[in-house]
Amino acid sequence: DKSLTVAENMKTLTERLADFSPAAQFVEDYGRVRSLLEHAWPSESKRESEYLGLARKEISTVFSTNNVVQLTKYSRLQWRLYEEKV
């Protein structure tokens, strides 16, 4: 049941996980708090440029962000907070 977009696939996956494990608790506020987390756990940002000719004229620039480490730390924090409640 794959879709063409990651967003739709993630929604389907989340729904299936919830059906499979009704007792699971989902933390869905990461998107909302991500900018606040940048102060504690910055994302990795990278800039790649492509140049043309001897004059080294820049013809394209691509910025990419990797938030795997940030998401992992946030996930572990959520687990820790959950464990303290139980």
C-alpha positions in Angstrom: 0.0 0.0 0.0 2.8 2.4 -0.8 2.0 5.9 -1.9 3.9 8.4 -4.0 4.9 10.7 -1.1 6.7 10.1 2.1 4.0 12.0 4.0 1.3 9.7 2.9 3.4 6.6 3.6 4.2 7.8 7.1 0.6 8.4 7.8 -0.3 4.9 6.7 2.6 3.4 8.7 1.5 5.3 11.8 -2.0 4.1 11.4 -0.9 0.5 11.0 1.4 0.7 14.0 -1.5 2.1 16.1 -3.7 -0.8 15.0 -1.1 -3.4 15.7 -0.2 -2.0 19.1 -3.2 -0.1 20.6 -1.3 0.5 23.9 1.5 2.4 22.1 1.8 6.1 22.8 2.7 8.4 19.9 4.6 11.7 20.3 3.5 13.9 17.5 4.9 17.3 18.5 8.4 17.0 17.0 7.5 19.1 13.9 6.2 21.8 16.2 9.2 21.9 18.6 11.9 21.2 16.1 13.0 24.9 15.8 13.4 25.0 19.6 15.5 21.9 19.6 18.0 23.6 17.2 19.4 25.5 20.2 20.3 22.3 22.1 20.8 19.8 19.3 21.5 21.6 16.0 20.8 19.9 12.7 23.7 19.3 10.3 23.5 21.7 7.4 25.5 21.4 4.2 25.8 23.7 1.2 26.9 22.3 -2.2 27.6 24.6 -5.1 28.3 23.8 -8.7 30.6 26.1 -10.7 31.0 26.6 -14.5 34.1 27.5 -16.4 37.4 29.1 -15.5 35.7 32.2 -14.0 34.2 29.8 -11.5 30.7 31.3 -12.0 28.3 29.6 -9.6 25.4 28.0 -11.5 23.6 26.2 -8.7 23.5 25.8 -4.9 21.9 23.1 -2.9 21.3 23.3 0.8 20.6 20.1 2.7 19.7 19.5 6.3 20.1 16.2 8.3 18.3 16.0 11.6 18.8 12.3 12.3 20.9 13.0 15.4 18.4 15.6 16.7 15.4 13.3 16.2 17.2 10.4 17.9 18.1 12.5 20.9 14.5 13.9 21.1 13.1 10.4 20.9 15.4 9.2 23.7 14.3 12.2 25.8 10.7 11.3 25.2 11.3 7.6 26.2 13.1 8.8 29.4 10.2 11.1 30.3 7.8 8.2 29.7 9.8 5.9 31.9 9.8 8.4 34.8 6.0 8.5 34.7 5.7 4.7 34.8 
